[in-house]
Amino acid sequence: MTFKTIDFGRTSGEAEAAEVPHLVADGYVDDGLLEPFLSHRKWLLLARKGAGKSILGEKIKQVATDTKKASAVSLIHLADFPYKTFAQLMPSTVETASRYPASWSWLLCLQIIDALSTHPGSTKSLNFDTNGAIAQLKTFGLLPTADIQQLVVRSSKAGFKAQIPAILEFFGESSAGGMPPDLAFLNLVASLKKLIGNYHFHGTQYLVIDGLDDVLTKAAIQYETLSALIFETARLNAHFRVSKIPVWIIVLCRTDIYEVLPGANKNKIRQDSSLEIDWYPPSGDVEQSKLLTLINLRAKLSVGKEIDVITEYLPKSMDHGVPTKKYLTDLTRHTPRDFIALLTQIQKASVADAPTKTEVLNGVKLYSEKYFLPEIKDELVGYVTARELEIFLNSVGEIHERRFNMQRLEAVAIPLGLPKAKIDVLMHALFSASAIGLTWRDRATRQDWFEFKFRNPNATFNPSRTVVLHKGLWKALNLH
């Protein structure tokens, strides 16, 4: 077995589950996250991009469906969610704060009903009436709901809204025709909740929602929509728990997105209902990093024995005698996606069974150019345009320093066409993505201090301090 042939996994959780499901089954570092979600104690997962949100959803699906409890998991991805159409879903003139949660309740309840109709633990003999109602929903074109985007489009059309009285009459609301449209819609949502409560099945039905941040343009409508999703999920899960209905909705959300969502109860939800993924070791000692546990676990699956993969295959130290484990982890933001991408690029640059120092450096260059810089660009979508980012990168290239102050950056970037206001937005976004950090010298100890968001989630950008570029960017920007 050579270093090159070890399968460390994929940078995408969905791709990993589809292509190498054994890595999800046997190469997953749990760290106590799974049980609280499976036992209905937590429903919100917060993590930085690349920290493993999607893989947790895939793991929940594997574990929940592999037990003898006849549980089922539906994964919903909001990558192409039609936010503008969603805003028109509920037939109402009331304010957004009331309209959006009701719209989410409609969508989520339909998703749950559709999933229950094929649940492996369904008690068919007891579901004669409920299955009849589900069949009627299919007749109205509301089921199946495999594509939530299409469901939003269908539900927002005038044809559907005209059907609401007829649907309500089917559910026993005889006076539906005289109801105001918004009240009729709310009654319809209540009927769906009642249908879920009346459905007989063994096990649990999980609904896992991912992709909240895939195409986020930072428009107010997106923030309001996602905030309403969080609010309504909290309310629905409370309803399921109190009513002893074995249905549980789990939301996977980027921490930085959650922090800027509008809403008065975010901290309460965060304290009571969420767990957070943080791969950075509290001690700062790289030897304690769970990233090493992860890659060693996956290497074990390839080589068939316990192994310290970096010690076994890579040089003991790199430039200036820096231990290889520290050298490599310093090139990441301490996320599995970064580390797996780094090791994969080193594999691509390797020829020998065990990579030489030169091959490691070649792999680091590939990682910086082909993965790290493009990943940062992806994270800045919605904050600045591609042209504005290009001006910033050109400015950094002209400065040609790993560290610089804001005055120096503005002196170069503004004449190139990047307004000061955009520079401020860009720097805060870069800091949030841990593409840049801050450094300063302690006057008393004469020691240099460094601060990155991935090390201290509560850190904020301070323009009066010196900016330092993350090491993962150095080779891509030709800063050797």
C-alpha positions in Angstrom: 0.0 0.0 0.0 1.4 3.4 -1.0 0.4 6.9 0.2 -1.0 7.6 -3.2 -3.5 4.8 -3.0 -5.1 5.7 0.4 -8.6 6.9 0.0 -9.1 9.9 2.3 -12.5 10.7 1.0 -14.1 13.6 -1.0 -14.5 17.3 -0.3 -18.3 17.0 -0.7 -20.4 15.1 1.8 -23.0 14.2 -0.9 -20.2 12.8 -3.2 -18.6 10.9 -0.4 -21.9 9.2 0.5 -22.6 8.3 -3.2 -19.1 7.2 -4.2 -17.4 5.8 -1.0 -20.3 5.1 1.4 -18.0 2.9 3.5 -16.1 6.1 4.5 -19.3 7.5 5.9 -20.1 4.2 7.7 -16.7 3.4 9.1 -14.6 6.5 8.6 -16.7 9.1 10.4 -15.4 10.8 13.6 -18.6 11.2 15.6 -17.4 13.2 18.7 -20.9 12.8 20.3 -22.9 14.7 17.6 -25.1 11.9 16.3 -27.0 10.8 19.4 -28.6 14.2 20.3 -30.0 14.5 16.8 -31.2 10.9 16.6 -32.8 11.1 20.1 -34.7 14.4 19.3 -32.8 16.5 21.8 -31.1 18.7 19.2 -32.2 19.8 15.7 -29.9 22.6 14.6 -26.3 21.9 13.5 -24.0 24.9 13.1 -20.6 24.7 11.5 -18.2 26.6 9.3 -18.2 25.8 5.6 -16.3 22.5 5.0 -16.6 21.4 8.6 -18.9 18.4 7.9 -22.5 19.5 8.0 -23.6 17.5 4.9 -21.7 14.4 6.0 -23.6 14.5 9.3 -26.8 14.4 7.4 -25.6 11.5 5.3 -24.4 9.7 8.5 -27.8 10.3 10.2 -29.4 8.7 7.1 -27.1 5.7 7.3 -27.5 5.1 11.0 -31.3 5.8 11.2 -32.1 3.5 8.3 -29.7 0.8 9.3 -31.4 0.0 12.7 -34.2 -2.4 13.4 -36.5 0.5 14.4 -37.8 1.0 10.8 -36.8 4.7 10.8 -36.5 6.7 7.6 -34.6 9.8 6.6 -35.5 12.3 3.8 -32.7 14.7 2.8 -33.9 18.1 1.4 -31.4 20.3 -0.4 -32.1 24.0 -0.9 -29.4 24.7 -3.4 -31.7 26.1 -6.1 -34.5 27.3 -3.7 -36.7 29.9 -5.5 -36.7 32.6 -2.8 -38.7 35.2 -4.8 -41.4 32.7 -5.7 -41.5 31.5 -2.0 -42.4 35.1 -1.0 -45.6 34.8 -3.0 -46.6 31.3 -1.7 -49.1 32.2 1.0 -52.1 34.2 -0.4 -52.0 37.1 2.1 -51.2 40.7 2.5 -50.0 40.3 6.1 -46.4 41.1 7.1 -43.5 38.8 6.2 -43.1 37.7 9.9 -46.4 35.9 9.7 -46.5 34.8 6.1 -43.1 33.1 5.8 -43.4 30.7 8.7 -46.8 29.5 7.6 -45.4 29.0 4.1 -42.5 26.9 5.5 -45.0 24.9 7.6 -46.9 24.1 4.4 -43.8 22.9 2.6 -42.3 20.9 5.5 -45.6 19.2 6.3 -46.1 18.1 2.7 -42.5 16.8 2.7 -43.2 14.8 5.8 -46.5 13.4 4.5 -44.9 12.4 1.3 -42.1 10.6 3.2 -44.6 8.9 5.6 -46.5 7.5 2.6 -43.5 5.2 1.8 -42.3 4.8 5.4 -41.1 1.2 6.1 -42.8 1.2 9.5 -46.2 2.2 8.2 -49.1 0.2 9.7 -51.2 -0.1 6.5 -54.3 -1.6 8.2 -54.6 1.5 10.5 -53.9 4.1 7.7 -56.9 3.5 5.5 -58.3 7.0 6.0 -54.9 8.8 6.1 -53.8 7.0 2.9 -57.0 8.2 1.3 -56.2 11.8 2.2 -52.7 11.3 0.8 -54.2 10.0 -2.4 -56.4 13.1 -2.6 -53.4 15.3 -2.2 -51.8 13.5 -5.1 -55.0 14.2 -7.1 -54.6 17.9 -6.4 -51.0 17.7 -7.6 -49.4 18.4 -4.2 -47.7 15.1 -4.0 -45.1 13.7 -4.5 -42.7 16.3 -3.3 -39.3 15.0 -4.4 -38.3 18.4 -5.7 -39.1 21.1 -3.1 -38.3 23.8 -5.7 -41.1 22.6 -7.9 -43.4 22.3 -4.9 -42.8 26.0 -4.2 -43.6 26.9 -7.8 -46.8 24.8 -7.8 -48.0 26.1 -4.5 -47.5 29.8 -5.6 -49.6 29.5 -8.7 -53.1 31.0 -8.9 -54.5 27.6 -9.9 -53.4 26.0 -6.6 -54.8 28.9 -4.6 -58.1 28.5 -6.3 -58.2 24.8 -5.2 -57.7 25.6 -1.5 -61.5 25.7 -0.7 -62.0 22.3 -2.4 -59.0 20.8 -0.5 -60.3 22.2 2.8 -63.7 20.8 2.1 -62.1 17.4 1.7 -60.5 17.8 5.1 -63.9 18.7 6.6 -63.9 22.5 6.5 -67.4 23.0 5.0 -67.3 26.8 5.2 -64.0 27.0 3.4 -65.5 28.9 0.4 -66.3 31.9 2.6 -62.9 32.2 4.4 -60.4 34.9 3.6 -57.5 33.3 1.5 -54.9 33.7 4.3 -57.1 32.1 6.9 -58.0 29.3 4.5 -54.3 28.6 3.9 -53.6 28.5 7.7 -56.5 26.0 8.2 -55.1 23.9 5.4 -51.7 23.8 7.1 -53.5 22.8 10.4 -55.2 20.0 8.5 -51.8 18.7 7.2 -50.4 18.7 10.8 -53.5 16.7 11.9 -52.9 14.3 9.1 -49.3 13.7 10.2 -50.5 13.2 13.8 -53.1 10.6 12.7 -50.6 8.6 10.6 -49.7 5.2 12.2 -46.1 4.0 11.9 -43.2 2.5 13.8 -39.8 4.1 14.2 -39.1 7.8 13.3 -39.4 10.0 10.3 -36.4 12.4 10.0 -36.3 15.4 7.7 -32.8 16.8 7.2 -32.5 20.2 5.5 -29.2 21.2 3.9 -27.9 23.6 1.4 -29.1 26.8 3.0 -26.0 28.7 1.9 -25.2 27.2 -1.5 -26.4 30.2 -3.6 -26.7 33.0 -1.0 -26.6 36.4 -2.6 -27.1 38.2 0.8 -30.4 39.7 -0.3 -32.8 40.5 2.5 -35.4 38.1 1.2 -33.0 35.2 1.6 -32.1 36.1 5.2 -35.8 36.5 6.0 -36.7 33.2 4.4 -34.0 31.3 6.2 -34.8 32.9 9.5 -38.4 31.9 9.0 -37.3 28.3 8.3 -35.4 28.2 11.7 -38.4 29.7 13.5 -40.9 27.3 12.0 -38.7 24.3 12.5 -38.4 25.1 16.2 -42.2 25.4 16.4 -42.9 22.2 14.4 -40.4 20.1 16.4 -42.0 21.4 19.7 -45.4 20.4 18.3 -44.1 16.9 17.4 -42.4 16.5 20.8 -45.5 17.6 22.8 -47.8 15.5 20.7 -45.5 12.5 20.9 -45.4 12.3 17.1 -42.1 10.5 16.0 -41.1 13.1 13.4 -38.0 15.2 13.7 -36.7 18.0 11.5 -33.0 18.7 11.4 -31.5 21.8 9.9 -27.8 22.1 8.9 -26.6 25.7 8.7 -23.3 27.6 8.4 -22.4 29.4 11.6 -21.6 32.7 9.9 -25.0 32.6 8.1 -26.9 31.9 11.3 -25.2 34.8 13.1 -26.5 37.4 10.6 -30.1 36.0 10.3 -32.8 38.4 11.7 -34.8 37.2 14.7 -35.1 37.8 18.4 -34.8 34.2 19.6 -31.7 33.1 17.9 -29.6 32.8 21.0 -32.3 30.8 22.8 -32.4 28.4 19.9 -28.6 28.2 19.8 -28.4 27.4 23.5 -31.3 24.9 23.7 -31.5 23.2 20.3 -28.1 23.4 18.5 -24.7 21.7 18.4 -21.6 23.1 16.8 -18.8 21.4 15.0 -15.3 22.8 15.8 -12.3 20.9 14.7 -9.7 23.3 16.1 -8.1 21.7 19.3 -8.8 23.8 22.4 -5.2 23.5 23.4 -3.9 24.7 20.0 -1.7 21.6 20.0 -1.9 20.0 16.5 -1.2 16.6 18.0 -4.6 16.8 19.6 -6.4 17.7 16.4 -9.4 15.5 15.4 -8.3 16.0 11.8 -5.5 13.6 12.5 -7.9 11.2 14.0 -10.1 11.4 10.9 -7.3 10.8 8.3 -5.8 8.0 10.4 -9.1 6.3 10.7 -9.6 6.5 6.9 -6.1 5.4 6.2 -6.8 2.4 8.4 -9.7 1.4 6.2 -7.3 1.4 3.2 -4.2 -0.2 4.7 -6.1 -2.6 7.0 -4.3 -1.7 10.3 -3.9 1.1 12.8 -1.6 3.8 11.4 -0.3 7.3 12.0 -0.4 8.1 8.3 1.7 11.3 8.3 4.5 9.8 10.5 4.4 6.6 8.3 4.6 8.1 4.9 5.6 11.8 4.9 8.9 13.5 5.8 9.4 14.2 9.5 9.8 17.9 9.0 9.5 20.5 6.3 11.1 23.9 5.8 12.9 25.4 8.8 12.5 22.2 10.7 8.7 22.6 11.2 7.1 19.2 12.1 5.1 18.0 9.2 1.9 17.6 11.1 2.0 21.3 12.1 3.2 22.4 8.7 0.2 20.7 7.0 -2.5 21.6 9.4 -1.3 25.3 9.3 -2.2 25.2 5.6 -5.8 24.5 6.5 -8.6 26.2 8.4 -8.9 23.1 10.5 -11.8 21.6 8.5 -12.0 18.1 7.0 -12.6 19.6 3.6 -9.4 21.6 3.6 -7.3 18.7 5.0 -8.7 16.1 2.7 -8.2 18.4 -0.3 -4.6 19.0 0.9 -3.7 15.3 1.2 -5.4 14.6 -2.1 -3.3 17.2 -3.9 -0.1 15.8 -2.3 -1.1 12.4 -3.6 -1.5 13.8 -7.1 2.0 15.3 -6.9 3.6 12.0 -5.6 5.5 9.4 -7.6 7.2 7.5 -4.9 5.5 5.1 -2.4 6.2 7.7 0.3 6.2 11.4 -0.9 9.5 13.3 -0.8 9.8 16.8 0.6 9.7 18.2 -2.9 6.6 16.2 -3.8 4.9 17.5 -0.6 5.7 21.0 -1.6 4.5 20.5 -5.1 1.2 19.1 -3.7 0.9 22.2 -1.4 1.3 24.4 -4.5 -1.5 22.5 -6.2 -3.7 22.7 -3.1 -3.2 26.5 -2.8 -3.9 27.1 -6.5 -6.5 24.5 -7.4 -8.4 24.3 -4.1 -7.8 26.9 -1.5 -8.0 30.1 -3.6 -11.1 28.8 -5.5 -12.7 27.8 -2.2 -12.2 31.3 -0.8 -13.7 32.8 -4.0 -16.7 30.6 -3.6 -17.2 31.9 0.0 -17.2 35.5 -1.2 -20.0 35.1 -3.7 -22.7 37.6 -2.7 -20.3 39.9 -0.9 -18.3 41.3 -3.8 -18.3 40.8 -7.6 -15.7 38.7 -9.4 -14.1 41.9 -10.7 -13.8 43.4 -7.2 -12.1 40.3 -5.9 -9.8 40.3 -8.9 -8.7 43.9 -8.0 -8.1 42.8 -4.4 -5.9 39.9 -5.5 -4.0 42.1 -7.9 -3.5 44.6 -5.1 -2.1 41.8 -2.8 0.2 40.8 -5.7 1.5 44.3 -6.0 2.1 44.6 -2.3 3.8 41.2 -2.4 3.8 40.7 1.4 2.2 38.2 3.6 1.3 40.9 6.1 0.2 44.5 5.4 -1.9 47.2 7.0 -5.1 48.6 5.7 -3.5 51.9 4.7 -1.1 50.1 2.4 -3.9 48.0 0.9 -6.2 51.1 0.3 -3.3 53.0 -1.3 -2.9 50.3 -3.9 -6.5 49.0 -4.3 -8.5 52.3 -4.5 -6.5 53.7 -7.6 -7.1 50.3 -9.2 -10.9 50.8 -8.9 -11.9 49.2 -5.6 -13.9 51.7 -3.5 -13.1 52.0 0.2 -16.6 50.8 1.1 -16.1 47.6 -0.9 -12.7 47.1 0.7 -14.3 47.1 4.1 -17.0 44.6 3.0 -14.4 42.4 1.4 -12.0 42.4 4.4 -14.8 41.5 6.9 -15.9 38.7 4.5 -12.3 37.4 4.1 -11.9 37.4 7.9 -15.1 35.6 8.4 -13.9 32.9 5.9 -10.5 32.7 7.7 -8.7 33.7 4.5 -7.1 36.4 6.4 -6.3 36.9 10.1 -4.9 39.7 12.3 -1.5 39.9 13.9 0.0 42.3 16.5 2.9 42.4 18.9 2.5 42.3 22.7 4.4 45.3 24.0 5.2 43.6 27.3 6.4 40.2 26.1 7.5 41.3 22.6 5.6 38.2 21.4 3.7 38.2 18.1 0.0 37.2 18.4 -2.2 35.8 15.6 -5.9 35.7 15.4 -8.1 33.8 12.9 -11.8 33.1 13.0 -11.3 29.4 12.9 -9.3 29.6 16.1 -11.6 32.0 17.9 -15.2 32.0 16.6 -15.9 35.2 18.5 -13.1 37.2 16.8 -14.0 40.2 14.8 -12.0 42.1 12.1 -10.1 45.1 13.4 -8.8 47.4 10.6 -6.3 49.0 13.0 -4.3 45.8 13.2 -2.0 44.2 10.7 -3.6 41.9 8.2 -2.0 38.5 7.7 -2.9 36.2 4.7 -3.7 32.6 5.5 -0.8 30.2 4.6 -3.1 28.3 2.3 -3.1 31.4 0.0 0.6 32.0 -0.1 1.6 29.8 -3.1 -1.4 30.7 -5.1 -0.5 34.4 -4.8 3.2 33.7 -5.4 4.2 34.7 -1.8 7.0 32.3 -1.0 
